[in-house]
Amino acid sequence: MSHTELDLIVAELMFPVLVELAPTGNTIRYKEMADLIKSKNPNVAEISNITQRHIGRKLGTIWEFTKSQKCPHIGALVVNQSGECGSGISTIVSDLPKEREKIKNYDWSSVTLGFKSYISKAKIIKAESEEKVIKRTRDEAKECFISYWNKIKEESPVSKDDVLAVKEKIFQLVQNGLSAEEAFSQELIQILSKKQRNKPSDAYVYIGEYINSETGLPLFDQLKIGYTSNLENRAIALSGGVNGPLQFVMQYFWKFDSNIAYAIEQSLHGRFSKFRKNGEFFSNSSGLLAELTDDEITKKYGEFLIHSDYE
């Protein structure tokens, strides 16, 4: 289901109202809900003109979340003037009294933070879907890729000749709007899949951050997306090789064949370039960078994934 900006705003404002209502076992009418969220949020200009007619679609956004969490559909508490649910909910929930009893007894505090993350991620995905793809001329694409290749050629798992063989494909991908990292990664995986390796080895794509070793608290609102063959040794190296107040900790990792891991790391650097702060460090994007990374890996590279500790 695609979401409008208003869908997400209204769903975000309705959810806490429904959570507060849930333990009472009561319902709320569309008009009451519209009037209530407007009165509670007078400074949110986007909802100043909403009426009961706008509420039903926004409940679909909430239903997507409750379905993903396998919890009762809290939207069943919203009813029309006749005291009935709209046709959308009626097709989802077969036994409304039973569903409302589940809603009344459910611990909604366990999913409230999850809903905030869900809405934040939906907003990010929506904004990305609306971004205009930047097309490049062949010369621009060529210059973009060569600049990138000169930075990573020493660490690349394939030779210059391997890259020259697919350079036109890479240029075309960059012309069509991909970053140099994403275009190279796409072709790199194709090259590696055709190469025979006698002794495959494992490596990791990881997300980590710097913390104060005494308090355990993050020092910066930045996360590193990296690649390594040894998580423990890499963390020690990034900590300066000493036990000091500055400590680098691995938060999550995804295990792949070593060369595939490198390709995926590069792809992720390109995918999240808009969040880049410096080098391999990225803004934590409303606390969702790890989740967005896991989504990207699952969607594009799940067939190569050996193991993940992301939960």
MIFINU-192988 format. One line per field, with one value per residue (C-alpha): x, y, z; chain; residue number from 0; residue in three letters. Coordinates in steps of 0.5 Angstrom, whole numbers. Last residue first. Layout:
<sites>
px c(X, ...)
py c(Y, ...)
pz c(Z, ...)
mol c(A, ...)
seq c(NUM, ...)
type c(Ala, ...)
</sites>
This chain:
<sites>
px c(34, 41, 46, 46, 49, 51, 47, 49, 41, 39, 43, 38, 32, 35, 41, 37, 32, 38, 41, 34, 34, 41, 40, 34, 35, 32, 37, 44, 48, 53, 61, 65, 68, 65, 58, 54, 47, 45, 50, 46, 45, 52, 56, 51, 53, 61, 59, 55, 61, 66, 62, 61, 69, 69, 63, 58, 56, 52, 54, 51, 53, 60, 64, 69, 72, 74, 76, 82, 84, 89, 89, 86, 79, 79, 84, 80, 74, 77, 81, 74, 70, 75, 74, 72, 67, 64, 58, 60, 55, 54, 50, 57, 60, 55, 54, 57, 59, 66, 68, 65, 62, 64, 60, 59, 55, 58, 59, 63, 68, 68, 73, 72, 78, 79, 75, 72, 70, 63, 60, 65, 64, 57, 58, 63, 58, 52, 58, 61, 54, 52, 59, 59, 52, 46, 42, 42, 48, 52, 49, 51, 58, 58, 56, 61, 66, 65, 71, 75, 73, 76, 82, 83, 83, 78, 78, 78, 83, 88, 83, 79, 80, 82, 76, 71, 74, 74, 67, 65, 69, 66, 59, 60, 63, 57, 52, 49, 41, 40, 34, 29, 27, 20, 21, 27, 22, 17, 22, 24, 17, 15, 22, 19, 12, 15, 20, 14, 10, 16, 16, 9, 9, 11, 7, 1, 0, -6, -12, -17, -15, -16, -23, -24, -22, -27, -33, -30, -30, -28, -23, -20, -26, -30, -24, -24, -32, -32, -33, -40, -43, -48, -44, -38, -33, -26, -24, -22, -16, -13, -12, -10, -2, 2, 7, 7, -1, -1, 3, 0, -7, -4, -3, -10, -13, -11, -15, -21, -20, -20, -28, -28, -26, -19, -18, -13, -9, -3, -2, 0, 0, -7, -5, -9, -15, -14, -13, -19, -24, -22, -22, -29, -31, -29, -33, -29, -30, -29, -26, -23, -16, -15, -17, -10, -7, -12, -10, -3, -4, -8, -3, 2, -4, -5, 2, 3, -3, -2, 4, 1, 2, 3, 0)
py c(-18, -17, -23, -25, -31, -34, -29, -30, -31, -25, -20, -15, -15, -18, -14, -7, -9, -10, -4, 0, -3, -1, 6, 7, 11, 17, 17, 14, 19, 15, 14, 10, 17, 22, 24, 20, 20, 22, 16, 11, 7, 8, 6, 0, -2, -2, -6, -11, -12, -13, -18, -22, -22, -25, -30, -27, -26, -20, -16, -12, -7, -8, -3, 2, 5, 11, 12, 7, 0, 0, -2, 5, 3, 2, -3, -7, -7, -10, -15, -17, -17, -21, -21, -14, -10, -3, 1, 6, 9, 17, 20, 21, 19, 13, 11, 5, 10, 8, 6, 12, 9, 9, 6, -1, -3, -9, -13, -19, -24, -31, -35, -39, -44, -46, -40, -41, -34, -33, -31, -26, -22, -22, -19, -14, -12, -10, -7, -3, 0, 1, 4, 9, 11, 9, 14, 12, 14, 11, 4, 6, 7, 0, -4, 0, -2, -9, -12, -6, -8, -15, -12, -7, -14, -16, -16, -9, -6, -3, 0, 3, 11, 10, 7, 12, 18, 13, 12, 19, 21, 16, 17, 25, 23, 18, 24, 23, 22, 24, 20, 25, 23, 21, 14, 17, 21, 15, 11, 16, 17, 10, 9, 14, 11, 4, 7, 11, 4, 0, 5, 4, -4, -6, -1, -4, -9, -13, -14, -9, -10, -17, -16, -11, -17, -22, -16, -15, -22, -23, -17, -16, -15, -11, -6, -4, -4, 2, 0, 0, 5, 8, 15, 11, 7, 7, 2, -3, 1, -3, -9, -14, -16, -20, -14, -14, -14, -8, -4, -5, -4, 3, 5, 2, 6, 13, 11, 11, 18, 22, 23, 24, 31, 34, 41, 43, 36, 39, 45, 41, 47, 45, 38, 36, 40, 37, 30, 30, 33, 28, 22, 25, 25, 18, 15, 13, 6, 4, -2, 2, -1, 1, 8, 11, 6, 9, 16, 14, 12, 17, 22, 18, 15, 23, 24, 18, 18, 26, 25, 20, 12, 7, 0)
pz c(31, 27, 28, 21, 18, 11, 7, -1, -3, 2, -2, -5, -1, 6, 5, 4, 10, 14, 12, 13, 20, 22, 19, 23, 29, 26, 20, 24, 20, 17, 18, 12, 10, 13, 15, 10, 10, 3, 1, 4, -2, -5, 2, 2, -5, -3, 4, -1, -6, 0, 3, -3, -3, 4, 3, 7, 15, 17, 23, 28, 34, 33, 39, 38, 45, 47, 54, 53, 53, 47, 40, 37, 38, 31, 31, 37, 33, 27, 31, 34, 28, 24, 16, 15, 12, 14, 16, 21, 25, 27, 33, 36, 43, 44, 52, 55, 61, 62, 55, 52, 45, 38, 33, 29, 23, 20, 13, 15, 12, 10, 6, 0, -1, -8, -12, -19, -21, -25, -18, -17, -24, -23, -16, -18, -23, -18, -13, -19, -20, -13, -11, -17, -15, -19, -24, -31, -33, -27, -29, -36, -34, -30, -36, -41, -36, -36, -39, -36, -29, -30, -33, -27, -23, -18, -10, -10, -4, -8, -13, -8, -9, -16, -18, -15, -19, -25, -24, -23, -29, -33, -31, -33, -40, -41, -39, -32, -30, -23, -21, -17, -10, -9, -7, -3, 1, 2, 4, 9, 12, 12, 16, 21, 21, 23, 28, 32, 31, 34, 40, 42, 41, 48, 51, 48, 53, 50, 54, 51, 44, 45, 47, 41, 37, 40, 39, 32, 29, 22, 22, 15, 11, 16, 17, 10, 10, 15, 23, 25, 31, 26, 26, 24, 28, 30, 36, 30, 29, 34, 30, 35, 35, 30, 29, 22, 22, 27, 23, 16, 20, 22, 15, 13, 19, 15, 10, 14, 18, 12, 11, 19, 17, 16, 15, 20, 19, 15, 19, 25, 31, 33, 35, 41, 38, 31, 34, 37, 32, 27, 32, 34, 27, 26, 32, 38, 41, 48, 52, 57, 56, 48, 49, 51, 45, 40, 42, 41, 34, 32, 31, 27, 23, 21, 19, 15, 11, 10, 7, 2, 3, -2, 0)
mol c(A, A, A, A, A, A, A, A, A, A, A, A, A, A, A, A, A, A, A, A, A, A, A, A, A, A, A, A, A, A, A, A, A, A, A, A, A, A, A, A, A, A, A, A, A, A, A, A, A, A, A, A, A, A, A, A, A, A, A, A, A, A, A, A, A, A, A, A, A, A, A, A, A, A, A, A, A, A, A, A, A, A, A, A, A, A, A, A, A, A, A, A, A, A, A, A, A, A, A, A, A, A, A, A, A, A, A, A, A, A, A, A, A, A, A, A, A, A, A, A, A, A, A, A, A, A, A, A, A, A, A, A, A, A, A, A, A, A, A, A, A, A, A, A, A, A, A, A, A, A, A, A, A, A, A, A, A, A, A, A, A, A, A, A, A, A, A, A, A, A, A, A, A, A, A, A, A, A, A, A, A, A, A, A, A, A, A, A, A, A, A, A, A, A, A, A, A, A, A, A, A, A, A, A, A, A, A, A, A, A, A, A, A, A, A, A, A, A, A, A, A, A, A, A, A, A, A, A, A, A, A, A, A, A, A, A, A, A, A, A, A, A, A, A, A, A, A, A, A, A, A, A, A, A, A, A, A, A, A, A, A, A, A, A, A, A, A, A, A, A, A, A, A, A, A, A, A, A, A, A, A, A, A, A, A, A, A, A, A, A, A, A, A, A, A, A, A, A, A, A, A, A, A, A, A, A, A, A, A, A, A)
seq c(310, 309, 308, 307, 306, 305, 304, 303, 302, 301, 300, 299, 298, 297, 296, 295, 294, 293, 292, 291, 290, 289, 288, 287, 286, 285, 284, 283, 282, 281, 280, 279, 278, 277, 276, 275, 274, 273, 272, 271, 270, 269, 268, 267, 266, 265, 264, 263, 262, 261, 260, 259, 258, 257, 256, 255, 254, 253, 252, 251, 250, 249, 248, 247, 246, 245, 244, 243, 242, 241, 240, 239, 238, 237, 236, 235, 234, 233, 232, 231, 230, 229, 228, 227, 226, 225, 224, 223, 222, 221, 220, 219, 218, 217, 216, 215, 214, 213, 212, 211, 210, 209, 208, 207, 206, 205, 204, 203, 202, 201, 200, 199, 198, 197, 196, 195, 194, 193, 192, 191, 190, 189, 188, 187, 186, 185, 184, 183, 182, 181, 180, 179, 178, 177, 176, 175, 174, 173, 172, 171, 170, 169, 168, 167, 166, 165, 164, 163, 162, 161, 160, 159, 158, 157, 156, 155, 154, 153, 152, 151, 150, 149, 148, 147, 146, 145, 144, 143, 142, 141, 140, 139, 138, 137, 136, 135, 134, 133, 132, 131, 130, 129, 128, 127, 126, 125, 124, 123, 122, 121, 120, 119, 118, 117, 116, 115, 114, 113, 112, 111, 110, 109, 108, 107, 106, 105, 104, 103, 102, 101, 100, 99, 98, 97, 96, 95, 94, 93, 92, 91, 90, 89, 88, 87, 86, 85, 84, 83, 82, 81, 80, 79, 78, 77, 76, 75, 74, 73, 72, 71, 70, 69, 68, 67, 66, 65, 64, 63, 62, 61, 60, 59, 58, 57, 56, 55, 54, 53, 52, 51, 50, 49, 48, 47, 46, 45, 44, 43, 42, 41, 40, 39, 38, 37, 36, 35, 34, 33, 32, 31, 30, 29, 28, 27, 26, 25, 24, 23, 22, 21, 20, 19, 18, 17, 16, 15, 14, 13, 12, 11, 10, 9, 8, 7, 6, 5, 4, 3, 2, 1, 0)
type c(Glu, Tyr, Asp, Ser, His, Ile, Leu, Phe, Glu, Gly, Tyr, Lys, Lys, Thr, Ile, Glu, Asp, Asp, Thr, Leu, Glu, Ala, Leu, Leu, Gly, Ser, Ser, Asn, Ser, Phe, Phe, Glu, Gly, Asn, Lys, Arg, Phe, Lys, Ser, Phe, Arg, Gly, His, Leu, Ser, Gln, Glu, Ile, Ala, Tyr, Ala, Ile, Asn, Ser, Asp, Phe, Lys, Trp, Phe, Tyr, Gln, Met, Val, Phe, Gln, Leu, Pro, Gly, Asn, Val, Gly, Gly, Ser, Leu, Ala, Ile, Ala, Arg, Asn, Glu, Leu, Asn, Ser, Thr, Tyr, Gly, Ile, Lys, Leu, Gln, Asp, Phe, Leu, Pro, Leu, Gly, Thr, Glu, Ser, Asn, Ile, Tyr, Glu, Gly, Ile, Tyr, Val, Tyr, Ala, Asp, Ser, Pro, Lys, Asn, Arg, Gln, Lys, Lys, Ser, Leu, Ile, Gln, Ile, Leu, Glu, Gln, Ser, Phe, Ala, Glu, Glu, Ala, Ser, Leu, Gly, Asn, Gln, Val, Leu, Gln, Phe, Ile, Lys, Glu, Lys, Val, Ala, Leu, Val, Asp, Asp, Lys, Ser, Val, Pro, Ser, Glu, Glu, Lys, Ile, Lys, Asn, Trp, Tyr, Ser, Ile, Phe, Cys, Glu, Lys, Ala, Glu, Asp, Arg, Thr, Arg, Lys, Ile, Val, Lys, Glu, Glu, Ser, Glu, Ala, Lys, Ile, Ile, Lys, Ala, Lys, Ser, Ile, Tyr, Ser, Lys, Phe, Gly, Leu, Thr, Val, Ser, Ser, Trp, Asp, Tyr, Asn, Lys, Ile, Lys, Glu, Arg, Glu, Lys, Pro, Leu, Asp, Ser, Val, Ile, Thr, Ser, Ile, Gly, Ser, Gly, Cys, Glu, Gly, Ser, Gln, Asn, Val, Val, Leu, Ala, Gly, Ile, His, Pro, Cys, Lys, Gln, Ser, Lys, Thr, Phe, Glu, Trp, Ile, Thr, Gly, Leu, Lys, Arg, Gly, Ile, His, Arg, Gln, Thr, Ile, Asn, Ser, Ile, Glu, Ala, Val, Asn, Pro, Asn, Lys, Ser, Lys, Ile, Leu, Asp, Ala, Met, Glu, Lys, Tyr, Arg, Ile, Thr, Asn, Gly, Thr, Pro, Ala, Leu, Glu, Val, Leu, Val, Pro, Phe, Met, Leu, Glu, Ala, Val, Ile, Leu, Asp, Leu, Glu, Thr, His, Ser, Met)
</sites>
